[in-house]
Amino acid sequence: MADTTEDKGIFRIVPARHAAVITRRLLASYVWIGIAIYLLLAYFGLRGGGDLRFALVALIFSFIVYPFVLGFGWLLMVSSPDALRACAPQCWHESVGTDGFDIIYYDHDALQPVDSEHIAAGSIRDVTERAGHTYVRLSDGRCIIAVTDNLSQVLRRILLDAADEPLA
């Protein structure tokens, strides 16, 4: 759920929603490492004549090492400046005279503008609407999230036109 300030179009993305996006990206990127190590351990286990030490190493890897490494990577990604800024109050609006749109970030308490960012239409890879939120994937690998109800029809048209893939 997102908090919304109706009069200015300012909304906040709940940190859990942004963390879910980061988790999906992390698992999709690094799941092959776990599979490769499991296959390697299975190969050595079969080649070693069924030695139980390989099964013990596989269990240690499964329940201690791999979750620890993924958790540490997740913690680094969630505590990045981009992730912290993504959860700040923000307002999206179409750019005047340029292609793309602008995001204005606000202070958490006073709701005063503290930062802004221009997103060029050419940097948008794809746009997805899911559960009342619009997910915009950028060419630099970031995923920015907006509350769909807070986007104007003009901005939604800019997102649809700029996306490499159609709205899903």
Disulfide bonds with the S-S distance in Angstrom:
none
